Amino acid sequence: MGKTTRAMAFIYCGIVYLIAFAAGYAAFLIFQKTGVLTATFLADIAATIVVWFFGLLLHNASLYDPYWSVAPLIILPAWLAVRGMPLRTADILFMIAIYVWGVRLTCNWAYRWRGLSHQDWRYTMIREKNPRMYFLANLMGINIMPTVLVFMGLAPVYYALMGGGQAGIWTYLGFILCIGAALLQAVADRQMEDFQKSSAKRSDHIDTGLWRLSRHPNYLGEIFFWWGIWLMQMGVVPFWPTAIGPIAITLLFVCVSIPMMERHIQATRPGYKNYKNEVPMLVPTRRTPAHDENSR
């Protein structure tokens, strides 16, 4: 596809997501007899497949990138509409938490997105390493897997909304954690943006602000958010199996996203190795000076 303006790229993206929404809604109607949760999951997958297809058509897998934060903004009110009951305190808290997180994350994507001419370097790397398997890796790894993980993270919301319980102490504590997590992400993203706009060399890495306490404060905020959602559910309806959602999302970042990111950074920024020795990966702990590490 030829070059398009950034504005036109947003129009294309909007049209694709409207088609995806229509496909998801149709899938929900078709499978609604299987139960609300199952029908929503299948609708989510159907919408994802539409985004994946257009990503192939437009030669840009990054078309999926905003789906992570957009889908929950549609699924949550849909569940409330299907339930058909007046809003309770817990419902409002879930709405605030999800929308604060989702709108901020989506706006951050929109601000940074360069258009259809730009694709996330990780997707390009996956394609270059194994072009024959990219078709499947794109579908399952880049599109389906994140959709499934986010849906698992949202499952606690479903059980809380449909469970009929009232907000408890854990609901309020989880809500505070969710809002704090979104704020943590916002500050971390702003600090990274300021660093990238500074006169720092491309070989440098950020080591200021929150990034002086954690190598990935933005990912830490994401992990905290989903654990906050689970705590909110536990305050309404204690149902332990839904912990699989935040556990799976945590493992995604710790075992896949962060190692991939750090290998990429360390290959181009020699000083990053010492930074890794000094600063913990996620949760801030006591810093270990690099010279102590090197003296061992």
Secondary structure, 3 states (H helix, E strand, C coil): CCCCCHHHHHHHHHHHHHHHHHHHHHHHHHHHHHCHHHHHHHHHHHHHHHHHHHHHHCCCHHHHCCHHHHHHHHHHHHHHHHHCCCCCHHHHHHHHHHHHHHHHHHHHHHHHCCCCCCCCHHHHHHHHHCHHHHHHHHHHHHHHHHHHHHHHHHHHHHHHHHHCCCCCHHHHHHHHHHHHHHHHHHHHHHHHHHHHHCCCCCCCCCCCHHHHCCCCHHHHHHHHHHHHHHHHHHHHCCCHHHHHHHHHHHHHHHHHHHHHHHHHHHHHCCCHHHHHHHCCCCCCCCCCCHHHHHCC
